[in-house]
Amino acid sequence: MPTPFDPEDLLRLPLMAMLGTVSEDGAPRTAPVWFAWEEGALWMLSDENGSSARRVAQDPRVSVEIVEYDNAGGVLRHLGLRGRAEVRPMDPALFRRLLRRYLGPQEDWNPWFIENVARIESPTGRLIRLAPSSVFTNDVSFFRTGPELATRRS
């Protein structure tokens, strides 16, 4: 029996998400992604040559799974999002906000990573946007505690 929770509880954390897309031959593909949740949409990084962006442009049906797991603390919460995504041009300001979630304050960023991997101002940068048509949450944080949820707040 699913135990729901507020999706914002996970969407505000710097967790990894698994983006599921459909390949040309119909096979499922998944990729770990950093994300930002803004204005009712999940924004994920890509670029014009990225395989996820190409698959979304071809078939926009996607799934996203986000899991918070702390074995020692007994926390296991799952958030599933489904819908049709779209590929958008890079928005450097949004990209910087997303990077701050994972890397901390901008002055602490590794210059090599920013110049060679992130390439914030690159014209080839893309964002995958998902405004989910369905959202599923399940808190099963009782695997250590028994019937009481480890995440229950008083």
Secondary structure as a PSIPRED ss2 file (coil, helix, strand):
# PSIPRED VFORMAT (PSIPRED V4.0)

   1 M C   1.000  0.000  0.000
   2 P C   1.000  0.000  0.000
   3 T C   1.000  0.000  0.000
   4 P C   1.000  0.000  0.000
   5 F C   1.000  0.000  0.000
   6 D C   1.000  0.000  0.000
   7 P C   1.000  0.000  0.000
   8 E H   0.000  1.000  0.000
   9 D H   0.000  1.000  0.000
  10 L H   0.000  1.000  0.000
  11 L H   0.000  1.000  0.000
  12 R C   1.000  0.000  0.000
  13 L C   1.000  0.000  0.000
  14 P C   1.000  0.000  0.000
  15 L C   1.000  0.000  0.000
  16 M C   1.000  0.000  0.000
  17 A E   0.000  0.000  1.000
  18 M E   0.000  0.000  1.000
  19 L E   0.000  0.000  1.000
  20 G E   0.000  0.000  1.000
  21 T E   0.000  0.000  1.000
  22 V E   0.000  0.000  1.000
  23 S C   1.000  0.000  0.000
  24 E C   1.000  0.000  0.000
  25 D C   1.000  0.000  0.000
  26 G C   1.000  0.000  0.000
  27 A C   1.000  0.000  0.000
  28 P E   0.000  0.000  1.000
  29 R E   0.000  0.000  1.000
  30 T E   0.000  0.000  1.000
  31 A E   0.000  0.000  1.000
  32 P E   0.000  0.000  1.000
  33 V E   0.000  0.000  1.000
  34 W C   1.000  0.000  0.000
  35 F E   0.000  0.000  1.000
  36 A E   0.000  0.000  1.000
  37 W E   0.000  0.000  1.000
  38 E E   0.000  0.000  1.000
  39 E C   1.000  0.000  0.000
  40 G C   1.000  0.000  0.000
  41 A E   0.000  0.000  1.000
  42 L E   0.000  0.000  1.000
  43 W E   0.000  0.000  1.000
  44 M E   0.000  0.000  1.000
  45 L E   0.000  0.000  1.000
  46 S E   0.000  0.000  1.000
  47 D E   0.000  0.000  1.000
  48 E C   1.000  0.000  0.000
  49 N C   1.000  0.000  0.000
  50 G C   1.000  0.000  0.000
  51 S H   0.000  1.000  0.000
  52 S H   0.000  1.000  0.000
  53 A H   0.000  1.000  0.000
  54 R H   0.000  1.000  0.000
  55 R H   0.000  1.000  0.000
  56 V H   0.000  1.000  0.000
  57 A H   0.000  1.000  0.000
  58 Q H   0.000  1.000  0.000
  59 D C   1.000  0.000  0.000
  60 P C   1.000  0.000  0.000
  61 R E   0.000  0.000  1.000
  62 V E   0.000  0.000  1.000
  63 S E   0.000  0.000  1.000
  64 V E   0.000  0.000  1.000
  65 E E   0.000  0.000  1.000
  66 I E   0.000  0.000  1.000
  67 V E   0.000  0.000  1.000
  68 E E   0.000  0.000  1.000
  69 Y E   0.000  0.000  1.000
  70 D E   0.000  0.000  1.000
  71 N C   1.000  0.000  0.000
  72 A C   1.000  0.000  0.000
  73 G C   1.000  0.000  0.000
  74 G C   1.000  0.000  0.000
  75 V E   0.000  0.000  1.000
  76 L E   0.000  0.000  1.000
  77 R E   0.000  0.000  1.000
  78 H E   0.000  0.000  1.000
  79 L E   0.000  0.000  1.000
  80 G E   0.000  0.000  1.000
  81 L E   0.000  0.000  1.000
  82 R E   0.000  0.000  1.000
  83 G E   0.000  0.000  1.000
  84 R E   0.000  0.000  1.000
  85 A E   0.000  0.000  1.000
  86 E E   0.000  0.000  1.000
  87 V E   0.000  0.000  1.000
  88 R E   0.000  0.000  1.000
  89 P E   0.000  0.000  1.000
  90 M C   1.000  0.000  0.000
  91 D C   1.000  0.000  0.000
  92 P H   0.000  1.000  0.000
  93 A H   0.000  1.000  0.000
  94 L H   0.000  1.000  0.000
  95 F H   0.000  1.000  0.000
  96 R H   0.000  1.000  0.000
  97 R H   0.000  1.000  0.000
  98 L H   0.000  1.000  0.000
  99 L H   0.000  1.000  0.000
 100 R H   0.000  1.000  0.000
 101 R H   0.000  1.000  0.000
 102 Y H   0.000  1.000  0.000
 103 L H   0.000  1.000  0.000
 104 G C   1.000  0.000  0.000
 105 P C   1.000  0.000  0.000
 106 Q H   0.000  1.000  0.000
 107 E H   0.000  1.000  0.000
 108 D H   0.000  1.000  0.000
 109 W C   1.000  0.000  0.000
 110 N C   1.000  0.000  0.000
 111 P H   0.000  1.000  0.000
 112 W H   0.000  1.000  0.000
 113 F H   0.000  1.000  0.000
 114 I H   0.000  1.000  0.000
 115 E H   0.000  1.000  0.000
 116 N H   0.000  1.000  0.000
 117 V H   0.000  1.000  0.000
 118 A H   0.000  1.000  0.000
 119 R C   1.000  0.000  0.000
 120 I C   1.000  0.000  0.000
 121 E C   1.000  0.000  0.000
 122 S C   1.000  0.000  0.000
 123 P C   1.000  0.000  0.000
 124 T C   1.000  0.000  0.000
 125 G E   0.000  0.000  1.000
 126 R E   0.000  0.000  1.000
 127 L E   0.000  0.000  1.000
 128 I E   0.000  0.000  1.000
 129 R E   0.000  0.000  1.000
 130 L E   0.000  0.000  1.000
 131 A C   1.000  0.000  0.000
 132 P C   1.000  0.000  0.000
 133 S C   1.000  0.000  0.000
 134 S E   0.000  0.000  1.000
 135 V E   0.000  0.000  1.000
 136 F E   0.000  0.000  1.000
 137 T E   0.000  0.000  1.000
 138 N E   0.000  0.000  1.000
 139 D E   0.000  0.000  1.000
 140 V C   1.000  0.000  0.000
 141 S C   1.000  0.000  0.000
 142 F C   1.000  0.000  0.000
 143 F C   1.000  0.000  0.000
 144 R C   1.000  0.000  0.000
 145 T C   1.000  0.000  0.000
 146 G C   1.000  0.000  0.000
 147 P C   1.000  0.000  0.000
 148 E C   1.000  0.000  0.000
 149 L C   1.000  0.000  0.000
 150 A C   1.000  0.000  0.000
 151 T C   1.000  0.000  0.000
 152 R C   1.000  0.000  0.000
 153 R C   1.000  0.000  0.000
 154 S C   1.000  0.000  0.000
